[in-house]
Amino acid sequence: MWRITEGVKHLMIINVILWIATLTIGSEGIFMNNMFALHFPLNTLFEPWQIFTHMFMHASYIPGGGGIYFQHILFNMFALWMFGSPVEQTFGKRKFIFFYISAGLGAALISLGVDYISLFSITSELSIDIGRDALREIAAIDASDGTGYLKGPIFVEGLEPIVQKYNLVINNADLNTLFEFNAKGFGFKTMVGASGAIMGILVAFGMLFPESSLMLIFLPIPIKAKYFIPAIIGLDLFSALTGVSIFSPSNTAYIAHLGGALIGFLMMWYWKKNQFKKNRWD
């Protein structure tokens, strides 16, 4: 069994402290999440530091009430210990921390980039030019009927004062496009969790220890890391493309998972390629 290493231990302590702070400061974690979760830049709560801090935050409450949510941090910290410790033993503490944070930052930036592409593809269908401030307000319209469903009439009611404020002339096609834009949740999107960084660590583990045998709780059959980890990435890719969640909650940031895995692979490939050159990590 792998022992816990210094870098992994310190990362786990930071994550647990912030998780406890989210439980204890403010109402249902609202203050901590407003400050440190990664909000989409259209959201007025977005701050640049959230690109870094989000990877140390975890969901603390079950959406809609119902108690404290343990699973998110529990599974992430278990994966960090299980895969991170052997990777840190190979890398050393400084290189491991650099790798971990780089994968987490890459995951966030790639996720934001994909969201911006999605945003552009929607707003490019508009027949009029709507400024960023107006889009921010449109994104923030709460068109929910209270049961989790978005309703067109509620959206139109929330849109009317924005149309008047910015002197917008919106036809039916534009109205449908803006409703789709609002439904994508750009004004409400937040991201928390170490999953992006951990996906990078998983890739590093698979490349360093490809013959290691791993077992899933629900599938107690030994599977080599060189098969297991690509399969996990493949499931994330499937979920990102189809919107169908296999083993994860429906609000999982699959693009961030894939982004962390990609950055992890590129870093491992670069270091391996240049390990005997002057720019290798000492």
Buried (B, 14 or more C-beta within 10 A) or exposed (E): EBEBBEBBBEBBEEBBEBBEBBBEEBEBBEEBBBBBBBBBBBBEEBBEEBBBBBBBBBBBBEEEEEEEBEEBBEBBBEBBBBBBBBBBBEBBBEBBBBBBBBBBBBBBBBBBEBBBEBBEEBBEBBEEEBEEEBBBBBBBBEBEEEEEEBBEEBBBEBBEEBBEEBEBEBEEEBBEBBBEBBEBBBBBBBBBBBBBBBBBBBBBBBBBBEEBEBEEEEEEEEBBBEEBBBEBBEBBBBBBEEEEBEEBEEEBBBBBBBBBBBBBBBBBEEBEEEEEEEEEEE
